[in-house]
Amino acid sequence: MQIKKVVLKLSIICLVFGLSACKSKGKKQEHPEAEVQFIVADNARYSLNWIGSYSGTLPCADCQGIAVQITLKPDNTFEVSWKYQGKDDEAYNHSGTFQWDDEGNIITFNGLDKDKYPVMYKVGEEHLLQLDMEGNVIAGEHAQEYIISKYSNH
């Protein structure tokens, strides 16, 4: 008789735990929006440490080169300075916001005259690649001269 009571108690305990497990599963399925979803993006915006400062010397048709310094900040703001070497000592400084393209690989500086200043850059590992006025990669024998290297991490 004692064994029957123990078996009965164990059966009731198992039944209670089994029902509570079913209840919690049922609740989880009733609220799928509560589940956490992770989006893994394989692009420069989410995969690279693009925040920081970059510098380089770009080709110039009528001077020795254009010294450029660009700082990209985590709030999608930028600071840029261009100085035409051998032409004048004045630096042209601009700041503002930038936006990412849909693929998350190219940034565009907002508020600059794109016919006067380069505004689009492809973001790479520890560098920016200046793009032409239409947003295309500059090709040819001088293509490597349009790379602006990262020099500090912020």
One Martini backbone bead per residue (centre of mass of N, CA, C, O) as a GRO file, in nm:
protein
  154
    1MET     BB    1   0.057   0.063  -0.020
    2GLN     BB    2   0.301   0.255  -0.003
    3ILE     BB    3   0.389   0.234  -0.303
    4LYS     BB    4   0.131   0.353  -0.428
    5LYS     BB    5   0.166   0.638  -0.304
    6VAL     BB    6   0.439   0.705  -0.429
    7VAL     BB    7   0.356   0.667  -0.725
    8LEU     BB    8   0.127   0.874  -0.718
    9LYS     BB    9   0.300   1.122  -0.641
   10LEU     BB   10   0.496   1.103  -0.880
   11SER     BB   11   0.280   1.129  -1.098
   12ILE     BB   12   0.178   1.409  -1.015
   13ILE     BB   13   0.445   1.559  -1.042
   14CYS     BB   14   0.491   1.494  -1.343
   15LEU     BB   15   0.227   1.621  -1.441
   16VAL     BB   16   0.280   1.909  -1.346
   17PHE     BB   17   0.546   1.953  -1.502
   18GLY     BB   18   0.432   1.887  -1.781
   19LEU     BB   19   0.216   2.113  -1.790
   20SER     BB   20   0.407   2.355  -1.743
   21ALA     BB   21   0.570   2.310  -2.001
   22CYS     BB   22   0.337   2.343  -2.199
   23LYS     BB   23   0.257   2.630  -2.122
   24SER     BB   24   0.527   2.775  -2.194
   25LYS     BB   25   0.524   2.692  -2.489
   26GLY     BB   26   0.258   2.824  -2.562
   27LYS     BB   27   0.342   3.117  -2.496
   28LYS     BB   28   0.580   3.138  -2.695
   29GLN     BB   29   0.396   3.093  -2.951
   30GLU     BB   30   0.201   3.344  -2.901
   31HIS     BB   31   0.499   3.533  -2.890
   32PRO     BB   32   0.718   3.579  -3.141
   33GLU     BB   33   0.808   3.886  -3.097
   34ALA     BB   34   0.984   3.814  -2.832
   35GLU     BB   35   1.194   3.722  -3.005
   36VAL     BB   36   1.524   3.719  -3.079
   37GLN     BB   37   1.690   3.892  -3.343
   38PHE     BB   38   1.967   3.839  -3.561
   39ILE     BB   39   2.167   4.053  -3.759
   40VAL     BB   40   2.390   3.967  -4.018
   41ALA     BB   41   2.635   4.184  -4.146
   42ASP     BB   42   2.835   4.199  -4.456
   43ASN     BB   43   2.978   4.500  -4.388
   44ALA     BB   44   3.130   4.792  -4.315
   45ARG     BB   45   2.937   4.911  -4.102
   46TYR     BB   46   2.939   4.621  -3.918
   47SER     BB   47   3.251   4.493  -3.960
   48LEU     BB   48   3.399   4.766  -3.925
   49ASN     BB   49   3.641   5.005  -3.802
   50TRP     BB   50   3.561   5.329  -3.917
   51ILE     BB   51   3.631   5.484  -3.680
   52GLY     BB   52   3.814   5.787  -3.751
   53SER     BB   53   4.129   5.865  -3.898
   54TYR     BB   54   4.234   6.010  -4.215
   55SER     BB   55   4.511   5.999  -4.461
   56GLY     BB   56   4.636   6.186  -4.757
   57THR     BB   57   4.748   6.196  -5.106
   58LEU     BB   58   4.619   6.343  -5.380
   59PRO     BB   59   4.567   6.401  -5.683
   60CYS     BB   60   4.681   6.679  -5.906
   61ALA     BB   61   4.663   6.878  -6.188
   62ASP     BB   62   4.776   7.186  -6.045
   63CYS     BB   63   4.956   7.021  -5.828
   64GLN     BB   64   5.131   6.820  -5.593
   65GLY     BB   65   4.873   6.789  -5.404
   66ILE     BB   66   4.618   6.652  -5.181
   67ALA     BB   67   4.567   6.710  -4.859
   68VAL     BB   68   4.396   6.471  -4.651
   69GLN     BB   69   4.141   6.489  -4.386
   70ILE     BB   70   3.949   6.236  -4.206
   71THR     BB   71   3.660   6.226  -3.985
   72LEU     BB   72   3.486   5.959  -3.825
   73LYS     BB   73   3.179   5.927  -3.658
   74PRO     BB   74   2.934   5.746  -3.481
   75ASP     BB   75   2.707   5.985  -3.564
   76ASN     BB   76   2.752   6.051  -3.871
   77THR     BB   77   3.009   6.235  -3.874
   78PHE     BB   78   3.225   6.493  -4.021
   79GLU     BB   79   3.571   6.574  -4.107
   80VAL     BB   80   3.732   6.798  -4.349
   81SER     BB   81   4.059   6.838  -4.522
   82TRP     BB   82   4.199   7.055  -4.773
   83LYS     BB   83   4.534   7.074  -4.930
   84TYR     BB   84   4.713   7.259  -5.165
   85GLN     BB   85   5.008   7.176  -5.282
   86GLY     BB   86   5.195   7.452  -5.398
   87LYS     BB   87   4.959   7.685  -5.401
   88ASP     BB   88   4.850   7.701  -5.095
   89ASP     BB   89   4.787   7.742  -4.733
   90GLU     BB   90   4.497   7.675  -4.757
   91ALA     BB   91   4.233   7.530  -4.585
   92TYR     BB   92   3.958   7.309  -4.649
   93ASN     BB   93   3.679   7.311  -4.435
   94HIS     BB   94   3.456   7.045  -4.326
   95SER     BB   95   3.120   6.967  -4.200
   96GLY     BB   96   2.898   6.684  -4.104
   97THR     BB   97   2.708   6.453  -4.265
   98PHE     BB   98   2.647   6.101  -4.320
   99GLN     BB   99   2.576   5.832  -4.553
  100TRP     BB  100   2.459   5.521  -4.626
  101ASP     BB  101   2.424   5.280  -4.818
  102ASP     BB  102   2.232   4.998  -4.858
  103GLU     BB  103   2.500   4.804  -4.824
  104GLY     BB  104   2.725   4.942  -4.626
  105ASN     BB  105   3.004   5.072  -4.806
  106ILE     BB  106   2.903   5.372  -4.862
  107ILE     BB  107   2.981   5.714  -4.835
  108THR     BB  108   2.804   6.037  -4.795
  109PHE     BB  109   2.841   6.365  -4.808
  110ASN     BB  110   2.670   6.621  -4.672
  111GLY     BB  111   2.659   6.957  -4.815
  112LEU     BB  112   2.827   6.909  -5.072
  113ASP     BB  113   2.971   6.987  -5.370
  114LYS     BB  114   3.009   6.735  -5.606
  115ASP     BB  115   3.156   6.922  -5.832
  116LYS     BB  116   3.397   7.015  -5.617
  117TYR     BB  117   3.373   6.757  -5.424
  118PRO     BB  118   3.442   6.480  -5.265
  119VAL     BB  119   3.165   6.253  -5.132
  120MET     BB  120   3.268   5.954  -5.202
  121TYR     BB  121   3.321   5.645  -5.004
  122LYS     BB  122   3.492   5.355  -4.965
  123VAL     BB  123   3.485   5.117  -4.714
  124GLY     BB  124   3.768   4.981  -4.552
  125GLU     BB  125   4.038   4.830  -4.429
  126GLU     BB  126   4.192   5.103  -4.302
  127HIS     BB  127   4.014   5.263  -4.537
  128LEU     BB  128   3.966   5.494  -4.804
  129LEU     BB  129   3.784   5.527  -5.117
  130GLN     BB  130   3.781   5.732  -5.360
  131LEU     BB  131   3.531   5.852  -5.561
  132ASP     BB  132   3.372   5.951  -5.806
  133MET     BB  133   3.111   6.166  -5.891
  134GLU     BB  134   2.928   5.883  -5.943
  135GLY     BB  135   3.052   5.636  -5.752
  136ASN     BB  136   3.314   5.529  -5.875
  137VAL     BB  137   3.580   5.355  -5.929
  138ILE     BB  138   3.901   5.434  -5.973
  139ALA     BB  139   4.085   5.390  -6.257
  140GLY     BB  140   4.404   5.290  -6.330
  141GLU     BB  141   4.730   5.394  -6.264
  142HIS     BB  142   4.600   5.591  -6.010
  143ALA     BB  143   4.414   5.431  -5.812
  144GLN     BB  144   4.600   5.406  -5.545
  145GLU     BB  145   4.592   5.732  -5.489
  146TYR     BB  146   4.275   5.705  -5.352
  147ILE     BB  147   4.395   5.626  -5.076
  148ILE     BB  148   4.289   5.649  -4.732
  149SER     BB  149   4.443   5.627  -4.430
  150LYS     BB  150   4.446   5.503  -4.123
  151TYR     BB  151   4.572   5.656  -3.795
  152SER     BB  152   4.318   5.627  -3.592
  153ASN     BB  153   4.143   5.549  -3.294
  154HIS     BB  154   3.807   5.611  -3.139
   0.00000   0.00000   0.00000
